[in-house]
Structures are given as structure tokens and as C-alpha cells.
Amino acid sequence: MSTEILRTGSACVESVGHREVGFRGTVGRLRTADDVFLVAARGADVGRRRDGLRALARLARDVDLGSAARARAALGGPGGFAGVEVSASFLGRRNFNRFDVEDAVGRVLAERAGVPYHSRRDGTAPPDGYAGWRVTLDGTRASVLLRVGERPAHRRAYKVESVPGTLHPPVAAAMAQLAEVRPGHRVVDPCCGAGTLLIEAAGPGVSLEGFDLDTGALRAAARNAGGAPVRVRRGDAGALPVDDRSVDRVLCNPPWGVQVGARGRLAERPARLWREIARVLAEDGRAVVLVPDDGLVRAVESGLVPVFAQRLSLFGSRVTVAVLELRTPGARRRS
């Protein structure tokens, strides 16, 4: 996300903390962010004792609701507050839980704004239009934050259908940005699922094609794509109906058996995927793929070279997002 912020040229990153990036400036919509918040109030972390909840309530009373509402509206968010809902997170063990934090802050904010408060204790979703607030305790400071958008940034309007193993849209957006898709590029996803990677890679003059053996996934991808120029059809990732050296970018979240089992030729021999990617990629092409621990070894054996790798935790497992390029002819002769 830091890279996306800096690429805007209109914002600077001020801090990188646990699962958050602090920045100053105007960035528009961040596709790699789970959510985007304004800082409404900050103070010292309240510690682990329950009396820290009173300190959080005092921090909520320090929020300038008028200024926060105006700042949110200036960034394209809703004006005013129809209601208040709060989500909280903290590091370390505490003598209170997240619901205690949410209620301590949310009730104060709602009372001051003269609107209803929705508690998350019973697990019900907040009503539409309620302002989303967040409270974080990172061991050093306590922060009260106001969501800029009407709903969390990771909720894409296009995502009307889902399938098992579908990617979280911000992860798909980060992979698409790593691919550096340009106008005129042909982009292929050999295991397209619900189409998230292709839709996040969409742009002017980009050709987008997805293949999958699951007809239900193809239907979901077609619905999610809507008016986007995404073509999906049935195809085996182990034997793609694509010509050699004809693809500029490959984006793929393969079925490695965590959420979804492999089918077709990949069920017989998973390494077929790497050979197919190496076959269809143009000489200056690039693939961005989620791989299990031994995946990079298999990719290299098939003639692909990792130029970037980052470990992630997805679906309760550790995986790597890898950027792969073809080994150059000179490198093949030397090997």
C-alpha cells in the first residue's frame, strides 16, 4: 500500500505500523487498502487495565465532530452522521475485549452527535449509512479514526458473486500493480475463479482473458465483470488454449489444495502450470502468482526466474506472492 500511496505523487508516507500505513495528502481511491480512515483524535495507549476504557471515552469527547465530518466530505465521503458504529483492535493482552473498547467510544460519539449507536456485541451488521469509526491501541498510542468512505474500501461494488478460494480484492489489486499492466497488454489468468485478479487489472486498451474448469466459477466471473472487457471461457491451466509467447502478463492464484483442490491436468501434475506460464509468456512478459513454499523451486525448474517475492498469510496458510520473468536466452546457455 505504501507504494501505491507514493505513486500518486500527492501524498507522503509518515509511518508504517502493525497492519497500517500513516500518510498525509490526497490520494483518491486506494485499491490495495482494506480501508482508509481520517485521524480524529490521538492520545497515549491506555494500557491493559479496565479503567483505560474511561480514558478512551475521554478521548472520544476530544473528537471535533464538525471538523471530522467536513474533512470526510471534502475527500468524497458522506456528509454528517446518520449513526455510529465502531470497530476496534489492539496489540497485547488486555483486561477488556474489543467490544468494551467499541462501546466505550461509540456511545460517547453517538451521544455527542445526537444519533443512534450500533454495538457489534451481538454480531449483527450495522445499518446502512452509519458512520464507520475505528479505535486502535498499538502499545504506544490510542487512535480514534473515521472511515472516509460509506463502506470499507475492500468491498468492491463489482463483487456480486464469490467462489471458494476467491482472492481478497486488495490482494488482487496489489498483484495487478506488481504486474505493471500497460495499454496494449494481453493479460491471462489460467485459474480465474470469480475473476477478481482480471477485474483489478482492467485498464484502457488491456485485453483480459480468464480460464477455469469450474463452470460455476466462470459464471461468477462473468457476473462480476459486468461491463468490464473480461473474456472468460473453459480451459485447463495445464494445457492453455493460448499460443506460445503471446501473453504479456499472467496473473494467477492457483488451486494448491488449501481452499480449492486442483483439477484437470494440474491434479495429475501441478508443475504443468509453471511450464504453461513459461510457454505462453512473451520474451519480455511477467507473471505474478501466489505460490506455496515449494512453488518457486518448481517455477525455476520450468525456466522462470523470481525477481520479487513477498510472504503473505492467506486462508490461514503462509504463501508467497512472486513476480516471475522468463530466463533470458543467455542465462539458459550459462545454466
Steps between C-alpha positions, in 0.01 A plus 500: 500500500789739571610466138153585372484806725840626386416443133220756524762774536261692724559333837786402725525197726557603862496165678474127443362306794325174576263447206475874435667775302476863610517764229424866439349634179226421249518164325158427356391137517763256625436159349756316714355627829251307711367833619589868522445715810549857616674553833241662725682486836814351649636446849722266697418130502271441797675184620352165591281590799125543467513857625669576167149488350421828678806655336372385162162658571679828582692471172168463316380821664804678355396420143398808302200347327438800277856510369504123448173510303622786281834330432324178404260681267792685337654160415179381335348327801149542639407818681377484858429193713183291472627273775821369656664157482850423625758225439800464730831319512793497739840342549585307813289347773243723667248469781227602259388379159444675167126542567576686823719741303240544227220572745709739709578714196188445291249598767680828560526583131135415437380704798704801391376474141139440608468180297451129576790271590523144366694257719669201336467279809212295359671449164243688292612725216454874549221673306587655166625855521647479850837673527782252547745583779806305603702488822854363512738443791851419381684496833613861462195702404125484477335623180140582416450488124210580264447296182516720190264292286144393567619139516838325540734549206549125449132453416486533124169583337580257218540201734145366480606134477764302687649150488716302746856630505413833339761767563453797730472795254784708655735199464391460138552874443852480644581208270364690200714801590809277531427377148528858367227447240517749212266596213525242224591216736335162482433375853408138573389328821527120458287432813270803500241393758264793561712729281635726775858519369392584146252765610759666724742504204251665263609817326482684168610287208563187710383160376384278789441124470419245767486121496352254748364146502222588746194623310363655820817708535471611138142613559612691811786664310269606218254655746772679695657636183173665400590754233875456542675359190578161659467183295465174692476147359551141601861392485754283680787691663725204423436531125392856425337566161747786448783536249866497601650838598167677451427627854647814655385439857381196693312549827411189695383367836540127430305223679771359728257296709449746788157643418453334162642176365669480161306353210582381150865470405613690811348229720728248330809719488491848663832601336318516167383848598855636508581350161187652352579844644854477362364393161237772451697796643650743251878543522454822698194369685437476872296269724373583848393184681413387852715196573541252788834448671645269235345686207797720415726199458255346251470833318877533460521143372254602227709795379352781710708732718358671813584871500287581807350291781294594806359265765131535586251330729187400307223259594697410814807391300832659410542562128725713284401755238771470235581706194646270236669571169642277231860397532689682222649293214847589628412382848369172358828440320699567817290275723 
